[in-house]
């Protein structure tokens, strides 16, 4: 009976919140890619305090590149079979009421991204998170 109570207590402690709450996958300055609740929620965010972030992108982010002025991400809807899309954000100094980054247009396909990234001097995208979390062939 004692073993059953211990097993039940352990199961309750490990279920729900606590096991897969959140994880930071990448950070640079106040910009961070993290997930909350599950790895397929990985998104670009801006750190506004020690334990507070403001979302910048939608999930699921699978790769990132940055330089002093821009951050680029590869993303797709979680568990999607769609090909990845790419978004480039201009970094900005954060003032109250202003977004921490401004998207340069709509999400784009790989070919368009590569041309713009080259003009902006962005390095090669680096994978973040576990392979295959977002679907398709990360």
C-alpha positions, 0 to 999 in steps of 0.5 A: 500500500505504501508503495502504491501511495508513493507511486501515485504521489510521484505520478501526480507530481510529474503530470501536468505543469512542471515536466515540460513547462518551458525551455530556452533554445537560443538567446542573443541580448534580449531576444530569445527563442523559447517554448512554453508547454511543448517544443512545437510552441518554439517562438521568437520573443523579447525579454522584458524582465528576468522572467517575462517575455513578449512574443514576436513570432508565431510558432514553430521556429526551427532555425535562426540567424542574426546580425547586429540589425536583423533576426531571421527565423525559419518557421511553419505551423506546428506539426505541419507538412508544409514547407518552411517559411522565413521571416526577417525582423528588424531589431529596434530599441524597445520603448514602452508601447513599441514592438521589440522587432518589426517584420520586414514584410510577410513570410517568404519562401526559401528562394526569396529569403536567401536573396534578401538575407544575402543583401542584409548580410545575415549568416546561415540559419542555425537549427534550434530545438529538436529535429522534426519537432515542427514537422517536415524536414527541419 
